[in-house]
């Protein structure tokens, strides 16, 4: 039996929406993930992460919201397919994807 394990994370960063939007493809590429959909108007992306030997890849939906000229909210919603066999092996897969993405994006933004 398979189902989706979901998670959500929201961050506020002290960078303009344009700066964050331009850095996201760099972070995704560095992680070896794929952008499946990208909407320049709504600032939304759908990203597929890579799986491992014991887990499936995740799908991350990333949305940027401009709070002011120097602050952007990043909302990440993740879905990871799991089965009864992989559920204990990849329990933290979605949150690990959030962490990997957030840390890579932060490093790129601060360089």
Protein Blocks (a to p, Z undefined) as FASTA:
>chain_A
ZZdddddddddddbdfklmmmmmmmmmmmnopacfbdcfklopacddddddfkbccdddd
dddddfblmbccddddddddddfklmmmmmmmmmmmmmmmmmmmmmmmmZZ
